[in-house]
Amino acid sequence: MAVVEMIYLVAAILWIVVVVAAVGIGVRIGLRMRARRRRMNQLLAVVRLPLLVALRRR
């Protein structure tokens, strides 16, 4: 019986490690996407501002 309990314990620990690793990878990818979106928004704002100024002058 102790062997079966040890196998369950090892399986549970491995499952927890896998879940924690997946959450960590997901957070890292999310932060990268957020930073990329922020850079794109800044770039678009730089391009959009002169267009808005030019359109208002008409």
Residue pairs with C-beta under 8 A, 6 or more apart in sequence:
none
